[in-house]
Amino acid sequence: MRYFILILFFLGISFGAVVEKKVWQSGDTLLGYLIKHNIPTKLYYDLDDEEKELTGEIRAGVTYYRVMDYGNKKETNATARNGQILHLLIPVNEELQIHVFKDGDKYRFELIPIHYQKIEDGFSLELDCSPYIAIKKATEGNDRLAGEFVRAFRNAPIDFCRNIHSGDKLAILYEQKFRLGDFFGMPRIKAGVVEALGKKYYVFNYQERYYDEKGRELETFFLIRPVRHARITSRFTRKRWHPILHKYRAHLGVDFGAPRGTHVYAAGNGRVIFSGRKGGYGNVIIIAHADGYRTLYAHLQKRLVRRGRRVKQGSLIGLVGSTGLSTGPHLHFGLYKNGRAINPLSVVKITKSKLKGKRLKMFRAMTKRYKNELEKLIQSQKQPLTIRVTHEMMEYFKGGEDGKGGIDQNRTNSSNGA
């Protein structure tokens, strides 16, 4: 499947099919989408429970691709008017995507890896405006990277509004995914520094949390367990190959086994943005928290809060149940940051942590290496990698199978297929 997208492209060229880039609409479900496009619903109902549950992870606003056959344009039948789907690719996270495709006179479903390039880069800038504007301008519009840099420093002891002056500097080490001529997912900042009036302020990413140079955690968002005294029955995984079923699996959350009717509590302060049924997840509550975090509580027997209500950490919001696709009473607990599913157990704690012992030793070795790299960036005044977002598959494939058509050939990059 490594060159699957490329094959789709040439299918479109060879047989007159049309490759379309679309955005998943709010309220859409995979089942509803199949019905709308005259694809037999048996395809959905034949999925196993885990696959059906995973289709509930398709989020509004995600970009998906489809290959359409509109038939003979002179015809007036339904296929000519509405088109027939030959291939459908819908991401469910940053590692896996749903592939629905026509095979003879039948449609088939599979989960396949998402292939992307991972660009690793570092650069430095001299500031004459805010770091956000400076990064966005220097990278020709990479607002995702600019926004993540500001978020990384949000709780650092420097105020970007008051403490930044003309001539100050910043340097950043990061990685970002790039797919089909566009940015994909959120960038990951490995380390950053802002030098203001001769003083340096560092931020380091260690195990997906931000720390200062002394190993003190800068993140302020923490969760409590939503179900007390419950055992974990299934852990988080983005992508795994099942050796017996010979197919890809994913579990984008943590399952807590508990008796039906057990109290479910809000894991953090926030506002309820969804309270209703959601496909295979059954009765669901979604809460929006600070800093782009959202929590999801699924398979509830009963929902006790409505959309729009503000809740405090520890507030009773529902009861454990087995609604939707569930083999027994449990709570499926999901955590998302900027739309990306992350392991909830990495954020479930009570207070900020300070690294100690072996973890602190490993952290110091990492920060020593990153500090040297950041200093070299500042001394060399290295400019950022330029990425041209094409939005067109034709332009993307001009560069060949490795997708270099979407990247400035005057600069180097590190390519990693998923």
C-alpha positions, 0 to 999 in steps of 0.5 A: 500500500506504500504507493496507494495514493499515487496509484489512485492519482494515475487511475484518475488520469487513465480512466477519467475518474476525478480525485476530490479533496473534501472536508468532513461535515459536522454531524456526518457519520460513516453510515449516513455517508454510505447511504447518501452515496448509494453504498450498501449499508451492509458494508457498515453492519458487517464491521466488527464492534471495534471497527464500528467504534473507530468510525466514530472517531472521524471528526468534523473538519478533517480533510479526506479524499475520494476518487469519483466516477461521474460516468458519461456526462451526456447521461442523465442517470443518478451516477452521472449526476451524483457520481460513484465513489471508487475510493474513499480515504478518511483519516481517523487519527494521524496514523490510520485512515478508513479506506472504502473502495469498489472491488468489482460489483462490491464495496470493501472496507479496510483500515490502512496506515497514513503515509506522510513525510516527517520534516525535521527542521530548526531555524532562528529568527531575529525579532522585530514583532511578536514570535507568532507573527515572526514565525508565520512570516518566516515560514510563509504562513505556517500558523500551526507551528507559530501557534504551537510555539506560543502555546509551548511558552505560555507558562514559561517565565516570559511574557511575549506581549511585554518582554519582547524587544526589537533585536531579541532572538528565538530558535526552534527545533521541530518536526512536522508531518506533510501529506498530499501537498499540505500540512498534516496534523500538528507540529511537534516542538522538540525544543525552543529558546527565546533570548530577550535582553540577553537572557535565555528562556528555554522550553523542552518537550519531554514525553509529550509535556513541556518542561523548563531547563531545570526539569520543572513541568510547565503544563497547567492542564491535569486530569483526574480519573473519571471513574473512581476505583475502576480497573483499566480493561483496554489501553490507548494505541494509535496503530497496531497490526493484529497478527491473527486477524491480519488487519490494523487496529486502533484504540483511541482512548482508555477503557475503565471497567465498572458496574452499570450505574457507576458515577462518571466525573468530569476529568477537568474544568470545562464546557460541555460541547456535546451531549448525545448519541455518537455512532458506536460510542452510544451515549457520549459527552464531550467537554472542551478544556483550556489549551485545546484539550477535549475529553470524551466519555462514551457508552454512558447509561445516562447523561446528566449534563447538557450541551453548553453547561460549564463543569468543574473537575470532579463534577458528576456528569453521567453513569457508566453503561453499555450503550452503542457497540459495547460488550459490557458496562465500561467507560471509554475515556478519550483525550484530544489535544487540538483534535489529535488523540493522545493517551489520557493516562499521560495527563491523569495526575494531580499536580505539576511534576518535577523530574527526578532520578533516572528521568532527570538524568535522561532529561539533562542529557537531552537538554544538553544536546538540544541547547547546543543545537539551538545555539548553533542555529542562532550563531548561523542564523539558519533560515526555516525550511520553506514548504509550499502548500499546493492543495493540488494533487497534480502539483504534489506528484510532479516531484515523483513518488517521494512527494518532493514536489511539495517541498522547496528543492533548494533546502534539505529535509528528512523524509519518513514514510509512515 
